Amino acid sequence: MITVGCHVVVQKVGGEHIRVCQVARKQGILIEKLRFIIDGAIGKPFGLFEVKAGQLSPADAETLLKADGFGDIGSV
């Protein structure tokens, strides 16, 4: 479970930059022009999250890949 004080790896889907961040309440994170508050991940299991209106919510990997156009590699 993600708790205050633990460290998480943050990467934008399809992005080039990776950051390691320590979790704290009301903490803003900026990665590749994407800004969000990490509070939505606290108390949730480690995994993928989606940013909606600056807030995090758990996400499904296949849904994110298809939405960003990275999930259709087999059709190329």
C-alpha positions as CSV (number, residue, x, y, z in Angstrom):
1,M,0.0,0.0,0.0
2,I,1.1,3.5,-0.7
3,T,1.6,5.4,2.5
4,V,2.9,8.8,3.5
5,G,6.7,8.7,3.6
6,C,7.2,5.9,1.1
7,H,8.9,6.4,-2.2
8,V,7.2,5.9,-5.6
9,V,8.3,5.9,-9.2
10,V,6.5,8.4,-11.4
11,Q,6.5,8.2,-15.2
12,K,4.1,9.6,-17.8
13,V,2.7,6.9,-20.2
14,G,4.9,7.2,-23.3
15,G,7.1,9.7,-21.5
16,E,10.9,9.8,-21.4
17,H,11.4,11.1,-17.8
18,I,11.2,9.0,-14.6
19,R,11.2,10.5,-11.1
20,V,11.4,9.0,-7.7
21,C,9.2,10.9,-5.2
22,Q,8.6,10.6,-1.5
23,V,4.9,10.6,-0.8
24,A,3.5,13.5,1.4
25,R,0.0,14.9,1.7
26,K,-0.9,17.9,-0.5
27,Q,2.3,17.3,-2.5
28,G,2.3,18.6,-6.0
29,I,4.2,16.7,-8.7
30,L,5.3,18.0,-12.1
31,I,6.6,15.6,-14.8
32,E,6.7,16.5,-18.5
33,K,4.3,19.5,-18.1
34,L,1.8,17.2,-16.2
35,R,1.0,18.6,-12.7
36,F,-1.0,16.6,-10.1
37,I,-1.5,16.1,-6.4
38,I,-0.4,12.7,-5.1
39,D,-3.1,12.4,-2.4
40,G,-5.3,10.2,-4.5
41,A,-2.6,7.4,-4.4
42,I,-2.3,7.3,-0.6
43,G,-3.9,4.2,0.9
44,K,-4.1,2.4,-2.5
45,P,-2.0,-0.5,-3.7
46,F,1.0,0.3,-5.9
47,G,0.1,0.3,-9.6
48,L,-0.9,2.6,-12.4
49,F,-2.9,5.8,-11.8
50,E,-4.6,8.3,-14.1
51,V,-4.5,12.1,-13.7
52,K,-8.0,13.7,-14.0
53,A,-8.3,17.4,-13.2
54,G,-5.0,17.3,-11.3
55,Q,-6.0,14.4,-9.1
56,L,-5.0,10.7,-9.2
57,S,-7.3,7.8,-9.6
58,P,-6.4,4.1,-10.1
59,A,-6.3,3.1,-13.8
60,D,-6.3,0.0,-16.0
61,A,-3.1,-0.5,-18.0
62,E,-4.8,-1.5,-21.2
63,T,-7.2,1.4,-21.1
64,L,-4.4,3.9,-20.7
65,L,-2.3,2.4,-23.5
66,K,-5.2,2.4,-26.0
67,A,-6.2,5.9,-25.1
68,D,-2.7,7.2,-25.7
69,G,-2.2,5.2,-28.9
70,F,0.6,3.0,-27.6
71,G,-1.6,-0.2,-27.4
72,D,-2.0,-0.8,-31.1
73,I,1.6,-1.9,-31.8
74,G,0.4,-5.3,-33.3
75,S,-1.6,-3.5,-36.1
76,V,1.5,-1.7,-37.5
